[in-house]
């Protein structure tokens, strides 16, 4: 216990609301509820539903609650370890569906450049060719004509985001749904980051374009309960329009020497404690709790966007973000975006650096809501300092600037990233 206390001293003090995303904290009372769930179910394993029937029921209810808020109560789904696994499961499902129903053996998919890297990761794991479509530089949406031209006889699925991770914008899901219907391909809508914000926007009084299962052509949606659902880290839900599509996600081996082996997702054994914690968080928050959370978080994000537009002329907002993420970049020749990011880091803010264009984003959480004015004040100072005294030595300038360099490019950054991953396993 003492050693854990000692080791945790080096953690970033995220409770002051200066971390973009990453920590989705529902409050001290909710944390106690989740820890109580962990204590009760710490040895449970959904691989053995006969031994732990309560966890099986909790998982089914988590999926059912998500399906309900995404307007598909008669659909199907499963929990996973996070958004990446949800997306990989969807890619696998659409691959196997296309093989079974259309005979496709050389699968391809069409993905916006703004979509999460997990789609590329899934394609790399599963042997699928990816057509990456650049987004419109102004709307930040994927151009429909280019998506249409990329679809061919081997296409298994197309992708849209509501919202995407880089700039928090939403693709035209209705139009993508029409393309999916026309060509009889799957349409995955990535709502991992939109999670428990997007379904509540309309009720909270904010404008939102259609994105859920009410849109014809949508076959799958991923939703991260461990983001704005405030569930413990390591839980997400992948949802399908119907149970027949979900069956293509399963792995079943009826002839194994150890007996019939069947699992719904990549993992065999899974931590039942995380499922119990997720179920407890959703029960604790309830519909009204998530509605109020959406209202305050999106209100703060829109306040940040409007203040940047009105008070910091050197910066501009990328696209028209509808929810919790605000991305911004420099329009001033003497203000380098990554310099601004490095100054903000010195002020204690942990923002995300983006490429193409060089930009920064903040994913507003509950912890950020009361620090909007502080963020804007620090951002003004950071822009001023980056303009007058650029150091060229900060982390963002060094690493992300390397990726933007014509002389070096992404190959060197990839090598740096690989070396970084190696260092994570030095005990």
Buried (B, 14 or more C-beta within 10 A) or exposed (E): EEEEEEEEEEEEEBEBBBBBBEBBBBBEEBBEBBBEBBEBBEEBBBBEBEEBEBBBEBBBBBBEBBBEBBBBEEBBBBBBBBBBBBBBBBBBBBBBBBBEEBEBEEBBBBBBEBBBEBBBBBBEEBEBEBBBBEBBEEBBBBBBEBBBEBBEEBBBBBBBBBBBBBBBBBBBBBBBBBBBEEBEBBBBBBBBBBBBBBBBBEBBEBEBEBBBBEBEBBBBBBBBBBBBBBBBBBBBBBBBBEEEBBBBBBEEEEEEEEEEBEBBBBEEEBBBBBBBBBBBBBBBBEBEBBBBBBBBBBBBBBBBBEBBEEEBEBBBBBBBBBBBBBBBBBEBEEBBBBBBBBBBBEBBBBBBBBEEBBBBBBBBBBBBBEBBEBBBBBBBBBBBBBBEEBEEEBEBBEBBBBBBEEEEEEEEBEEBEEEEEEEEEEE
